[in-house]
């Protein structure tokens, strides 16, 4: 600060880099503050992830209530709910990728620094500080969007999609839930169920095929292998 004031008095403005830690105590202080900052950013993105999940749960509950409460409600409401939840899954996957960046930094500090302080063990990874430094200089995502979607689908969204699928099947296979349908509880044939799945100009068989293909893709996405799964042990978001 004195060097900056002297330079300003001489008519020049010279910025100098802040001093680096010179002692072990200063280094520990810097690491502790940095860990707290990364924890704050990680917690902020985790809160955004939870908000998206809450939006999806609220949307599913609203669509179920609207579709199954009256026969005049079209089964397309549930198809729209599937599309809406898929959009929210995409948004959450993007947020999860940011969360995973900060979570990865925190995990490196906890695993290779704080854990060594509490329980010293031979540490085979001696380049963890270099990895964090490079990540701070050139931040990059640790996982792809597909991997993030797969994780969030397995944790939460698969159950919402299954509930919507069951509600949709119930809607098209129960005449009482169809506008102008018969009084009996169960459709008399598969052809009647397919006919009830008609959506505007789209024939029922095409709508059923589309829903089946969509859920086959969801199943494939949920079953993708995750090589980073063991990095966080059982405590995995």
C-alpha positions, 0 to 999 in steps of 0.5 A: 500500500505504501508503494502504491501511495508513493507511486501515485504521489509521483504521478504514476499508478503502479499496481503490485501483486498481493503478497503470497503466504510466507509462513506455514501459519499464513498458508493455513489461514489462506487454505481455511478461507479458500475452503470456506469460500468454495463451500459457500459456492458449492452450497449456493449451487446445491440450493439451486439444484434443490429449487429445480427439483421442487419446481418439478415436484410441484408441476407433477402434483399440479398436472396429476390433480388437473388430469385425474380430477375430471373426465373433461381433462385431456390425457395430453396434460400428462404428456405435457407434464412429461415434457415439462419435467424433462425440461427441468431435468435439463436445467438441473443438469446444467446447474449440477455441472457447476455444482460439481466443479466446486464440489470437486475442489472441496473434495480434493481439499478435504481428502488430501489436506484436512483428512491428512491433518486428522489422520495422516496416511501415505498419500499417493496423489501428490499433485492435488494442489497443482490440479486445483491451481490449474482448475482455478486458472482455467475452470472447466466442467468435470462431467458432461451434460449427459452424465449430469442428467443420468445422475439426477435422473437416478436420484430423483427424476425417474420416480416423477417420470414413473408416476406420470407414466402410471397416471397416463396409462390409468387415464387412457385405460379407464373410460370413466376418466375419458370425456364422454366415456363409458361407465365401466372402469376398465377399457374392454380391449387394447384397441380401445386403449390405443384409440383413447391415446389419440392426441389431436391429429396424431393417431393413438398408436403413434402417441403410444409409440412416442411415449414408449420410445421416450421411456426407453431412452430414459431407461438407457440414460438412467443405466449409464455407468458413472466412473466417478460414482465412487469418488464421493463414497455413499454421500453422493448427490 
